Amino acid sequence: MDRNTRSQPQKDQAQKPRDLMQSLAAILKLHNTIRANDAKRVLDTMRLPAFHRSGSFA
């Protein structure tokens, strides 16, 4: 087992930053999608009633 862990470090060290960046990119993409959907929902709930009440997007 000790021999296996010693033959791997170079590959693992090189792989980690890329995996980390890919994970981070995926999380940020998901986060931005969720935020965009939330913002859209908020705008929809804010604007539509206001439009119907006043007759314009004020």
PDB file of N, H, CA, C and O in Angstrom:
ATOM      1  N   MET A   1       0.820  -1.199   0.000  1.00  0.00           N
ATOM      2  CA  MET A   1       0.000   0.000   0.000  1.00  0.00           C
ATOM      3  C   MET A   1       0.863   1.261   0.000  1.00  0.00           C
ATOM      4  O   MET A   1       0.564   2.235  -0.691  1.00  0.00           O
ATOM      5  N   ASP A   2       1.942   1.223   0.790  1.00  0.00           N
ATOM      6  H   ASP A   2       2.185   0.432   1.351  1.00  0.00           H
ATOM      7  CA  ASP A   2       2.824   2.381   0.839  1.00  0.00           C
ATOM      8  C   ASP A   2       3.473   2.618  -0.521  1.00  0.00           C
ATOM      9  O   ASP A   2       3.679   3.762  -0.926  1.00  0.00           O
ATOM     10  N   ARG A   3       3.792   1.534  -1.221  1.00  0.00           N
ATOM     11  H   ARG A   3       3.624   0.605  -0.892  1.00  0.00           H
ATOM     12  CA  ARG A   3       4.423   1.659  -2.524  1.00  0.00           C
ATOM     13  C   ARG A   3       3.460   2.315  -3.521  1.00  0.00           C
ATOM     14  O   ARG A   3       3.880   3.133  -4.340  1.00  0.00           O
ATOM     15  N   ASN A   4       2.173   1.962  -3.455  1.00  0.00           N
ATOM     16  H   ASN A   4       1.832   1.298  -2.790  1.00  0.00           H
ATOM     17  CA  ASN A   4       1.186   2.538  -4.360  1.00  0.00           C
ATOM     18  C   ASN A   4       0.994   4.037  -4.122  1.00  0.00           C
ATOM     19  O   ASN A   4       0.875   4.818  -5.065  1.00  0.00           O
ATOM     20  N   THR A   5       0.966   4.417  -2.855  1.00  0.00           N
ATOM     21  H   THR A   5       1.063   3.782  -2.089  1.00  0.00           H
ATOM     22  CA  THR A   5       0.747   5.834  -2.562  1.00  0.00           C
ATOM     23  C   THR A   5       1.956   6.670  -2.982  1.00  0.00           C
ATOM     24  O   THR A   5       1.825   7.863  -3.256  1.00  0.00           O
ATOM     25  N   ARG A   6       3.120   6.048  -3.031  1.00  0.00           N
ATOM     26  H   ARG A   6       3.226   5.079  -2.809  1.00  0.00           H
ATOM     27  CA  ARG A   6       4.312   6.810  -3.424  1.00  0.00           C
ATOM     28  C   ARG A   6       4.456   6.930  -4.932  1.00  0.00           C
ATOM     29  O   ARG A   6       5.090   7.872  -5.406  1.00  0.00           O
ATOM     30  N   SER A   7       3.893   6.016  -5.695  1.00  0.00           N
ATOM     31  H   SER A   7       3.377   5.251  -5.310  1.00  0.00           H
ATOM     32  CA  SER A   7       4.039   6.093  -7.149  1.00  0.00           C
ATOM     33  C   SER A   7       3.020   7.062  -7.757  1.00  0.00           C
ATOM     34  O   SER A   7       3.158   7.449  -8.918  1.00  0.00           O
ATOM     35  N   GLN A   8       2.005   7.456  -6.994  1.00  0.00           N
ATOM     36  H   GLN A   8       1.893   7.142  -6.051  1.00  0.00           H
ATOM     37  CA  GLN A   8       0.926   8.286  -7.517  1.00  0.00           C
ATOM     38  C   GLN A   8       1.108   9.813  -7.360  1.00  0.00           C
ATOM     39  O   GLN A   8       0.589  10.555  -8.195  1.00  0.00           O
ATOM     40  N   PRO A   9       1.805  10.304  -6.351  1.00  0.00           N
ATOM     41  CA  PRO A   9       1.727  11.748  -6.051  1.00  0.00           C
ATOM     42  C   PRO A   9       1.888  12.687  -7.241  1.00  0.00           C
ATOM     43  O   PRO A   9       1.158  13.674  -7.335  1.00  0.00           O
ATOM     44  N   GLN A  10       2.820  12.413  -8.151  1.00  0.00           N
ATOM     45  H   GLN A  10       3.412  11.611  -8.075  1.00  0.00           H
ATOM     46  CA  GLN A  10       3.033  13.332  -9.272  1.00  0.00           C
ATOM     47  C   GLN A  10       1.758  13.505 -10.088  1.00  0.00           C
ATOM     48  O   GLN A  10       1.379  14.625 -10.429  1.00  0.00           O
ATOM     49  N   LYS A  11       1.107  12.405 -10.396  1.00  0.00           N
ATOM     50  H   LYS A  11       1.415  11.495 -10.119  1.00  0.00           H
ATOM     51  CA  LYS A  11      -0.108  12.464 -11.197  1.00  0.00           C
ATOM     52  C   LYS A  11      -1.220  13.165 -10.416  1.00  0.00           C
ATOM     53  O   LYS A  11      -1.930  14.007 -10.965  1.00  0.00           O
ATOM     54  N   ASP A  12      -1.368  12.820  -9.140  1.00  0.00           N
ATOM     55  H   ASP A  12      -0.791  12.137  -8.694  1.00  0.00           H
ATOM     56  CA  ASP A  12      -2.418  13.429  -8.328  1.00  0.00           C
ATOM     57  C   ASP A  12      -2.198  14.935  -8.187  1.00  0.00           C
ATOM     58  O   ASP A  12      -3.142  15.719  -8.279  1.00  0.00           O
ATOM     59  N   GLN A  13      -0.946  15.330  -7.963  1.00  0.00           N
ATOM     60  H   GLN A  13      -0.179  14.693  -7.888  1.00  0.00           H
ATOM     61  CA  GLN A  13      -0.644  16.756  -7.808  1.00  0.00           C
ATOM     62  C   GLN A  13      -1.001  17.520  -9.077  1.00  0.00           C
ATOM     63  O   GLN A  13      -1.518  18.635  -9.011  1.00  0.00           O
ATOM     64  N   ALA A  14      -0.729  16.928 -10.212  1.00  0.00           N
ATOM     65  H   ALA A  14      -0.309  16.023 -10.265  1.00  0.00           H
ATOM     66  CA  ALA A  14      -1.021  17.593 -11.481  1.00  0.00           C
ATOM     67  C   ALA A  14      -2.522  17.604 -11.759  1.00  0.00           C
ATOM     68  O   ALA A  14      -3.039  18.534 -12.377  1.00  0.00           O
ATOM     69  N   GLN A  15      -3.204  16.583 -11.307  1.00  0.00           N
ATOM     70  H   GLN A  15      -2.784  15.827 -10.804  1.00  0.00           H
ATOM     71  CA  GLN A  15      -4.637  16.431 -11.598  1.00  0.00           C
ATOM     72  C   GLN A  15      -5.504  17.320 -10.701  1.00  0.00           C
ATOM     73  O   GLN A  15      -6.539  17.820 -11.143  1.00  0.00           O
ATOM     74  N   LYS A  16      -5.094  17.518  -9.464  1.00  0.00           N
ATOM     75  H   LYS A  16      -4.254  17.112  -9.105  1.00  0.00           H
ATOM     76  CA  LYS A  16      -5.940  18.218  -8.495  1.00  0.00           C
ATOM     77  C   LYS A  16      -6.377  19.616  -8.933  1.00  0.00           C
ATOM     78  O   LYS A  16      -7.572  19.908  -8.887  1.00  0.00           O
ATOM     79  N   PRO A  17      -5.465  20.491  -9.355  1.00  0.00           N
ATOM     80  CA  PRO A  17      -5.913  21.843  -9.723  1.00  0.00           C
ATOM     81  C   PRO A  17      -6.946  21.827 -10.845  1.00  0.00           C
ATOM     82  O   PRO A  17      -7.902  22.601 -10.818  1.00  0.00           O
ATOM     83  N   ARG A  18      -6.760  20.958 -11.821  1.00  0.00           N
ATOM     84  H   ARG A  18      -5.983  20.329 -11.842  1.00  0.00           H
ATOM     85  CA  ARG A  18      -7.705  20.908 -12.936  1.00  0.00           C
ATOM     86  C   ARG A  18      -9.059  20.414 -12.448  1.00  0.00           C
ATOM     87  O   ARG A  18     -10.093  20.973 -12.814  1.00  0.00           O
ATOM     88  N   ASP A  19      -9.062  19.379 -11.630  1.00  0.00           N
ATOM     89  H   ASP A  19      -8.222  18.925 -11.332  1.00  0.00           H
ATOM     90  CA  ASP A  19     -10.326  18.871 -11.081  1.00  0.00           C
ATOM     91  C   ASP A  19     -11.006  19.939 -10.235  1.00  0.00           C
ATOM     92  O   ASP A  19     -12.223  20.116 -10.294  1.00  0.00           O
ATOM     93  N   LEU A  20     -10.213  20.636  -9.459  1.00  0.00           N
ATOM     94  H   LEU A  20      -9.225  20.492  -9.411  1.00  0.00           H
ATOM     95  CA  LEU A  20     -10.745  21.686  -8.599  1.00  0.00           C
ATOM     96  C   LEU A  20     -11.365  22.793  -9.438  1.00  0.00           C
ATOM     97  O   LEU A  20     -12.455  23.276  -9.132  1.00  0.00           O
ATOM     98  N   MET A  21     -10.669  23.192 -10.496  1.00  0.00           N
ATOM     99  H   MET A  21      -9.784  22.800 -10.745  1.00  0.00           H
ATOM    100  CA  MET A  21     -11.184  24.259 -11.355  1.00  0.00           C
ATOM    101  C   MET A  21     -12.459  23.819 -12.063  1.00  0.00           C
ATOM    102  O   MET A  21     -13.391  24.609 -12.215  1.00  0.00           O
ATOM    103  N   GLN A  22     -12.505  22.559 -12.499  1.00  0.00           N
ATOM    104  H   GLN A  22     -11.748  21.917 -12.376  1.00  0.00           H
ATOM    105  CA  GLN A  22     -13.704  22.056 -13.171  1.00  0.00           C
ATOM    106  C   GLN A  22     -14.879  22.023 -12.204  1.00  0.00           C
ATOM    107  O   GLN A  22     -16.000  22.389 -12.558  1.00  0.00           O
ATOM    108  N   SER A  23     -14.611  21.584 -10.990  1.00  0.00           N
ATOM    109  H   SER A  23     -13.701  21.287 -10.703  1.00  0.00           H
ATOM    110  CA  SER A  23     -15.670  21.549  -9.976  1.00  0.00           C
ATOM    111  C   SER A  23     -16.153  22.959  -9.667  1.00  0.00           C
ATOM    112  O   SER A  23     -17.354  23.206  -9.564  1.00  0.00           O
ATOM    113  N   LEU A  24     -15.211  23.876  -9.520  1.00  0.00           N
ATOM    114  H   LEU A  24     -14.235  23.675  -9.604  1.00  0.00           H
ATOM    115  CA  LEU A  24     -15.546  25.257  -9.210  1.00  0.00           C
ATOM    116  C   LEU A  24     -16.359  25.867 -10.351  1.00  0.00           C
ATOM    117  O   LEU A  24     -17.344  26.565 -10.111  1.00  0.00           O
ATOM    118  N   ALA A  25     -15.951  25.605 -11.576  1.00  0.00           N
ATOM    119  H   ALA A  25     -15.151  25.037 -11.771  1.00  0.00           H
ATOM    120  CA  ALA A  25     -16.670  26.132 -12.740  1.00  0.00           C
ATOM    121  C   ALA A  25     -18.100  25.592 -12.767  1.00  0.00           C
ATOM    122  O   ALA A  25     -19.043  26.332 -13.047  1.00  0.00           O
ATOM    123  N   ALA A  26     -18.256  24.308 -12.478  1.00  0.00           N
ATOM    124  H   ALA A  26     -17.490  23.706 -12.250  1.00  0.00           H
ATOM    125  CA  ALA A  26     -19.590  23.701 -12.478  1.00  0.00           C
ATOM    126  C   ALA A  26     -20.460  24.314 -11.378  1.00  0.00           C
ATOM    127  O   ALA A  26     -21.640  24.592 -11.592  1.00  0.00           O
ATOM    128  N   ILE A  27     -19.869  24.521 -10.208  1.00  0.00           N
ATOM    129  H   ILE A  27     -18.910  24.296 -10.034  1.00  0.00           H
ATOM    130  CA  ILE A  27     -20.617  25.112  -9.090  1.00  0.00           C
ATOM    131  C   ILE A  27     -21.026  26.545  -9.421  1.00  0.00           C
ATOM    132  O   ILE A  27     -22.163  26.943  -9.167  1.00  0.00           O
ATOM    133  N   LEU A  28     -20.096  27.322  -9.988  1.00  0.00           N
ATOM    134  H   LEU A  28     -19.172  26.999 -10.194  1.00  0.00           H
ATOM    135  CA  LEU A  28     -20.412  28.712 -10.335  1.00  0.00           C
ATOM    136  C   LEU A  28     -21.495  28.784 -11.400  1.00  0.00           C
ATOM    137  O   LEU A  28     -22.379  29.640 -11.347  1.00  0.00           O
ATOM    138  N   LYS A  29     -21.418  27.878 -12.367  1.00  0.00           N
ATOM    139  H   LYS A  29     -20.700  27.183 -12.410  1.00  0.00           H
ATOM    140  CA  LYS A  29     -22.426  27.859 -13.432  1.00  0.00           C
ATOM    141  C   LYS A  29     -23.804  27.567 -12.844  1.00  0.00           C
ATOM    142  O   LYS A  29     -24.791  28.222 -13.176  1.00  0.00           O
ATOM    143  N   LEU A  30     -23.846  26.574 -11.967  1.00  0.00           N
ATOM    144  H   LEU A  30     -23.043  26.042 -11.697  1.00  0.00           H
ATOM    145  CA  LEU A  30     -25.106  26.211 -11.320  1.00  0.00           C
ATOM    146  C   LEU A  30     -25.621  27.366 -10.463  1.00  0.00           C
ATOM    147  O   LEU A  30     -26.807  27.696 -10.483  1.00  0.00           O
ATOM    148  N   HIS A  31     -24.705  27.970  -9.714  1.00  0.00           N
ATOM    149  H   HIS A  31     -23.741  27.702  -9.698  1.00  0.00           H
ATOM    150  CA  HIS A  31     -25.061  29.084  -8.842  1.00  0.00           C
ATOM    151  C   HIS A  31     -25.630  30.250  -9.656  1.00  0.00           C
ATOM    152  O   HIS A  31     -26.637  30.845  -9.274  1.00  0.00           O
ATOM    153  N   ASN A  32     -24.983  30.571 -10.771  1.00  0.00           N
ATOM    154  H   ASN A  32     -24.164  30.087 -11.081  1.00  0.00           H
ATOM    155  CA  ASN A  32     -25.453  31.670 -11.621  1.00  0.00           C
ATOM    156  C   ASN A  32     -26.804  31.344 -12.233  1.00  0.00           C
ATOM    157  O   ASN A  32     -27.653  32.226 -12.369  1.00  0.00           O
ATOM    158  N   THR A  33     -27.012  30.092 -12.602  1.00  0.00           N
ATOM    159  H   THR A  33     -26.323  29.376 -12.492  1.00  0.00           H
ATOM    160  CA  THR A  33     -28.300  29.685 -13.163  1.00  0.00           C
ATOM    161  C   THR A  33     -29.394  29.843 -12.124  1.00  0.00           C
ATOM    162  O   THR A  33     -30.478  30.345 -12.424  1.00  0.00           O
ATOM    163  N   ILE A  34     -29.112  29.415 -10.906  1.00  0.00           N
ATOM    164  H   ILE A  34     -28.232  29.007 -10.662  1.00  0.00           H
ATOM    165  CA  ILE A  34     -30.097  29.529  -9.827  1.00  0.00           C
ATOM    166  C   ILE A  34     -30.399  31.001  -9.556  1.00  0.00           C
ATOM    167  O   ILE A  34     -31.559  31.382  -9.400  1.00  0.00           O
ATOM    168  N   ARG A  35     -29.361  31.822  -9.502  1.00  0.00           N
ATOM    169  H   ARG A  35     -28.419  31.512  -9.629  1.00  0.00           H
ATOM    170  CA  ARG A  35     -29.563  33.255  -9.235  1.00  0.00           C
ATOM    171  C   ARG A  35     -30.349  33.909 -10.356  1.00  0.00           C
ATOM    172  O   ARG A  35     -31.218  34.742 -10.100  1.00  0.00           O
ATOM    173  N   ALA A  36     -30.053  33.539 -11.597  1.00  0.00           N
ATOM    174  H   ALA A  36     -29.348  32.862 -11.804  1.00  0.00           H
ATOM    175  CA  ALA A  36     -30.778  34.112 -12.732  1.00  0.00           C
ATOM    176  C   ALA A  36     -32.250  33.716 -12.664  1.00  0.00           C
ATOM    177  O   ALA A  36     -33.128  34.543 -12.911  1.00  0.00           O
ATOM    178  N   ASN A  37     -32.521  32.462 -12.331  1.00  0.00           N
ATOM    179  H   ASN A  37     -31.807  31.791 -12.130  1.00  0.00           H
ATOM    180  CA  ASN A  37     -33.907  32.009 -12.216  1.00  0.00           C
ATOM    181  C   ASN A  37     -34.626  32.728 -11.090  1.00  0.00           C
ATOM    182  O   ASN A  37     -35.786  33.114 -11.233  1.00  0.00           O
ATOM    183  N   ASP A  38     -33.938  32.910  -9.966  1.00  0.00           N
ATOM    184  H   ASP A  38     -32.996  32.597  -9.850  1.00  0.00           H
ATOM    185  CA  ASP A  38     -34.537  33.629  -8.838  1.00  0.00           C
ATOM    186  C   ASP A  38     -34.841  35.070  -9.221  1.00  0.00           C
ATOM    187  O   ASP A  38     -35.913  35.591  -8.913  1.00  0.00           O
ATOM    188  N   ALA A  39     -33.888  35.710  -9.896  1.00  0.00           N
ATOM    189  H   ALA A  39     -33.017  35.287 -10.146  1.00  0.00           H
ATOM    190  CA  ALA A  39     -34.079  37.108 -10.289  1.00  0.00           C
ATOM    191  C   ALA A  39     -35.251  37.225 -11.254  1.00  0.00           C
ATOM    192  O   ALA A  39     -36.044  38.163 -11.174  1.00  0.00           O
ATOM    193  N   LYS A  40     -35.349  36.271 -12.158  1.00  0.00           N
ATOM    194  H   LYS A  40     -34.705  35.510 -12.223  1.00  0.00           H
ATOM    195  CA  LYS A  40     -36.444  36.290 -13.126  1.00  0.00           C
ATOM    196  C   LYS A  40     -37.790  36.129 -12.417  1.00  0.00           C
ATOM    197  O   LYS A  40     -38.761  36.819 -12.729  1.00  0.00           O
ATOM    198  N   ARG A  41     -37.822  35.207 -11.463  1.00  0.00           N
ATOM    199  H   ARG A  41     -37.034  34.647 -11.210  1.00  0.00           H
ATOM    200  CA  ARG A  41     -39.053  34.975 -10.707  1.00  0.00           C
ATOM    201  C   ARG A  41     -39.442  36.230  -9.917  1.00  0.00           C
ATOM    202  O   ARG A  41     -40.613  36.606  -9.868  1.00  0.00           O
ATOM    203  N   VAL A  42     -38.448  36.865  -9.305  1.00  0.00           N
ATOM    204  H   VAL A  42     -37.497  36.559  -9.345  1.00  0.00           H
ATOM    205  CA  VAL A  42     -38.723  38.079  -8.532  1.00  0.00           C
ATOM    206  C   VAL A  42     -39.252  39.174  -9.448  1.00  0.00           C
ATOM    207  O   VAL A  42     -40.225  39.851  -9.115  1.00  0.00           O
ATOM    208  N   LEU A  43     -38.614  39.349 -10.600  1.00  0.00           N
ATOM    209  H   LEU A  43     -37.823  38.800 -10.871  1.00  0.00           H
ATOM    210  CA  LEU A  43     -39.075  40.375 -11.544  1.00  0.00           C
ATOM    211  C   LEU A  43     -40.492  40.073 -12.013  1.00  0.00           C
ATOM    212  O   LEU A  43     -41.326  40.973 -12.116  1.00  0.00           O
ATOM    213  N   ASP A  44     -40.758  38.804 -12.296  1.00  0.00           N
ATOM    214  H   ASP A  44     -40.081  38.073 -12.212  1.00  0.00           H
ATOM    215  CA  ASP A  44     -42.096  38.422 -12.752  1.00  0.00           C
ATOM    216  C   ASP A  44     -43.134  38.741 -11.685  1.00  0.00           C
ATOM    217  O   ASP A  44     -44.199  39.274 -11.998  1.00  0.00           O
ATOM    218  N   THR A  45     -42.839  38.424 -10.439  1.00  0.00           N
ATOM    219  H   THR A  45     -41.974  37.991 -10.185  1.00  0.00           H
ATOM    220  CA  THR A  45     -43.819  38.658  -9.380  1.00  0.00           C
ATOM    221  C   THR A  45     -43.933  40.149  -9.064  1.00  0.00           C
ATOM    222  O   THR A  45     -44.987  40.611  -8.625  1.00  0.00           O
ATOM    223  N   MET A  46     -42.855  40.903  -9.286  1.00  0.00           N
ATOM    224  H   MET A  46     -42.000  40.528  -9.642  1.00  0.00           H
ATOM    225  CA  MET A  46     -42.914  42.338  -9.018  1.00  0.00           C
ATOM    226  C   MET A  46     -43.595  43.093 -10.159  1.00  0.00           C
ATOM    227  O   MET A  46     -44.423  43.972  -9.919  1.00  0.00           O
ATOM    228  N   ARG A  47     -43.251  42.756 -11.379  1.00  0.00           N
ATOM    229  H   ARG A  47     -42.579  42.042 -11.574  1.00  0.00           H
ATOM    230  CA  ARG A  47     -43.686  43.567 -12.515  1.00  0.00           C
ATOM    231  C   ARG A  47     -45.105  43.279 -12.976  1.00  0.00           C
ATOM    232  O   ARG A  47     -45.856  44.202 -13.290  1.00  0.00           O
ATOM    233  N   LEU A  48     -45.474  42.014 -13.019  1.00  0.00           N
ATOM    234  H   LEU A  48     -44.863  41.264 -12.764  1.00  0.00           H
ATOM    235  CA  LEU A  48     -46.791  41.701 -13.576  1.00  0.00           C
ATOM    236  C   LEU A  48     -47.927  42.330 -12.786  1.00  0.00           C
ATOM    237  O   LEU A  48     -48.804  42.946 -13.392  1.00  0.00           O
ATOM    238  N   PRO A  49     -47.958  42.207 -11.455  1.00  0.00           N
ATOM    239  CA  PRO A  49     -49.035  42.865 -10.714  1.00  0.00           C
ATOM    240  C   PRO A  49     -48.979  44.386 -10.874  1.00  0.00           C
ATOM    241  O   PRO A  49     -50.021  45.034 -10.974  1.00  0.00           O
ATOM    242  N   ALA A  50     -47.778  44.958 -10.898  1.00  0.00           N
ATOM    243  H   ALA A  50     -46.932  44.431 -10.816  1.00  0.00           H
ATOM    244  CA  ALA A  50     -47.636  46.403 -11.052  1.00  0.00           C
ATOM    245  C   ALA A  50     -48.165  46.833 -12.420  1.00  0.00           C
ATOM    246  O   ALA A  50     -48.800  47.879 -12.550  1.00  0.00           O
ATOM    247  N   PHE A  51     -47.899  46.022 -13.423  1.00  0.00           N
ATOM    248  H   PHE A  51     -47.384  45.172 -13.317  1.00  0.00           H
ATOM    249  CA  PHE A  51     -48.374  46.344 -14.766  1.00  0.00           C
ATOM    250  C   PHE A  51     -49.897  46.332 -14.815  1.00  0.00           C
ATOM    251  O   PHE A  51     -50.519  47.224 -15.393  1.00  0.00           O
ATOM    252  N   HIS A  52     -50.479  45.327 -14.210  1.00  0.00           N
ATOM    253  H   HIS A  52     -49.974  44.603 -13.740  1.00  0.00           H
ATOM    254  CA  HIS A  52     -51.937  45.219 -14.253  1.00  0.00           C
ATOM    255  C   HIS A  52     -52.614  46.305 -13.423  1.00  0.00           C
ATOM    256  O   HIS A  52     -53.695  46.782 -13.768  1.00  0.00           O
ATOM    257  N   ARG A  53     -51.961  46.693 -12.317  1.00  0.00           N
ATOM    258  H   ARG A  53     -51.082  46.306 -12.036  1.00  0.00           H
ATOM    259  CA  ARG A  53     -52.550  47.715 -11.446  1.00  0.00           C
ATOM    260  C   ARG A  53     -52.524  49.088 -12.101  1.00  0.00           C
ATOM    261  O   ARG A  53     -53.542  49.778 -12.157  1.00  0.00           O
ATOM    262  N   SER A  54     -51.354  49.481 -12.595  1.00  0.00           N
ATOM    263  H   SER A  54     -50.527  48.921 -12.550  1.00  0.00           H
ATOM    264  CA  SER A  54     -51.202  50.866 -13.048  1.00  0.00           C
ATOM    265  C   SER A  54     -51.340  51.013 -14.559  1.00  0.00           C
ATOM    266  O   SER A  54     -51.533  52.126 -15.049  1.00  0.00           O
ATOM    267  N   GLY A  55     -51.247  49.930 -15.295  1.00  0.00           N
ATOM    268  H   GLY A  55     -51.090  49.027 -14.897  1.00  0.00           H
ATOM    269  CA  GLY A  55     -51.367  49.995 -16.748  1.00  0.00           C
ATOM    270  C   GLY A  55     -50.057  50.289 -17.440  1.00  0.00           C
ATOM    271  O   GLY A  55     -50.018  50.374 -18.667  1.00  0.00           O
ATOM    272  N   SER A  56     -48.960  50.450 -16.672  1.00  0.00           N
ATOM    273  H   SER A  56     -48.992  50.381 -15.675  1.00  0.00           H
ATOM    274  CA  SER A  56     -47.651  50.649 -17.298  1.00  0.00           C
ATOM    275  C   SER A  56     -46.562  50.096 -16.386  1.00  0.00           C
ATOM    276  O   SER A  56     -46.790  49.872 -15.197  1.00  0.00           O
ATOM    277  N   PHE A  57     -45.400  49.884 -16.943  1.00  0.00           N
ATOM    278  H   PHE A  57     -45.215  50.067 -17.909  1.00  0.00           H
ATOM    279  CA  PHE A  57     -44.282  49.379 -16.154  1.00  0.00           C
ATOM    280  C   PHE A  57     -43.631  50.546 -15.433  1.00  0.00           C
ATOM    281  O   PHE A  57     -42.582  51.027 -15.860  1.00  0.00           O
ATOM    282  N   ALA A  58     -44.220  50.996 -14.373  1.00  0.00           N
ATOM    283  H   ALA A  58     -45.072  50.604 -14.025  1.00  0.00           H
ATOM    284  CA  ALA A  58     -43.661  52.138 -13.649  1.00  0.00           C
ATOM    285  C   ALA A  58     -42.802  51.652 -12.495  1.00  0.00           C
ATOM    286  O   ALA A  58     -42.239  52.463 -11.760  1.00  0.00           O
TER     287      ALA A  58
END
